[in-house]
């Protein structure tokens, strides 16, 4: 098929088709009209890459892996000419190397994925030194976007520093997006410091993500944002005052902002850091100011913190978030959705508080029985009272939802340091019951849901309701659902799965 239509193809994605025969991959070189080519996950030698790219005069976007054995000296001058015309390059590195970047002199977008292992398969320790002969340096002068995502490991940190060193020498004037995603801490280097000084002086950023250790108050205050669209302050010790001041800077609105990541920013919704603890109640006026100024947010992450609403202020975090009518993805800590003032009423009706399970004195919960709510009126009453029910009613376009306990750590995280300790769930998260989580069934466009560390779940009956209503569900991830060590939701889960016709990913 590729042979027959090769002359007409403009975009070709053969990513992760590692099983393609080399003779088939070679046909790509005859797709002369190609503008976009994705070969990530295909094992291609530098000689073969050179042959493929030599004829592709119209190619502007390329995605490619750099594997061991790569030698930029083997790239023909025709191949280099093609690379010189690229506007966007996605490069995954399995060895310490600049890859094809030094040949790409017109790049506007550079996306780098660092996947170098600290040791070879034979157990040899790898070094962060670049390959011999890689004396050419990258040309970044036209860059608008620099993105780097690092897999865990010391060596990836070493290699990203080499890429950054070049960037700090001369910061491109048009740089608008600067994003580095690192597991754990990346020690701040001299080059990084120079880079930020230069960025603060010369560029205004629209999209911004930095390692935690590089984010501190003084650095952030010097950064200039113009019409920001994507901002990540993940795990940064930023206060609500600093955040609102930086974003809203004296009455400025943030209508351009579509994505705000405040994951692990435990104090970002409180006003005065020195006297606050992460479990203290949030200052709703901070959140209200922030959300009112960013009405077009599509993605919001507030996980890995507590964000408890005050019992007395009368305002709940969920009430404020319900202004975000366009939200597509939302990540919240479990305890942040709890209605603390409702706990007493729940206990009196025999529902959903941790004390209920202790009253049963180990009596087995009837698995699969529809425990919540017992009477339809009870459910109606809950819908009216529950801030979470009201919130999800107001943001019906949500496709990705995460409810993760603020003390939850994955045992096998992909892009975070593994933490072996387990911490007990926050006390307030015990108040979040099956009946509360059933609120998710209002989101009929939901495609992905993660529920982790919800100790207040007793039977998992909420899963059945979600499965019935959320027919678009593709991804379901459950961890520490219900009491630790007691998998009481299995029957509900099985029933749920009979409704999930499109589910692709279950963990
Ligand atoms: Zn909490």
Boltz pocket constraint, residues with backbone or C-beta under 6 A from the ligand:
constraints:
  - pocket:
      binder: B
      contacts: [[A, 279], [A, 305], [A, 306], [A, 307], [A, 308], [A, 335], [A, 336], [A, 406], [A, 426], [A, 427], [A, 428], [A, 429]]
      max_distance: 6.0
